[in-house]
Amino acid sequence: MNIGTVVRNDYQGIVRYGKVNATFKGEGGWTWCEVDWVDDEKYDRAIAHRNSLSEKDHNKDFYRVDELSQIDLNKTLQTLLKLQNK
């Protein structure tokens, strides 16, 4: 995964979209990514609620590559437009 890659993450049924803005190799050889998420308010509310229940900080700054799915933004947009026009 490279800087600038458009990615998706699913958290408890919340679909998140963002762009990778940094990567690094971690322990065990895994690649980790920092992601700039867009329109992420629903996720932020879910994490704030989880934090209040557990009194622990569940915010994440970095995501292991297996937590992210790379997407083809243009193809995804075309597919969604087809749904809109049905």
Secondary structure, DSSP 8 states (H G I E B T S, - for coil): --TT-EEEEEETTEEEEEEEEEEEE-GGG-EEEEEEEES-HHHHHHHHHHHHHHTS----S-EEGGG-EE--HHHHHHHHHHHHT-
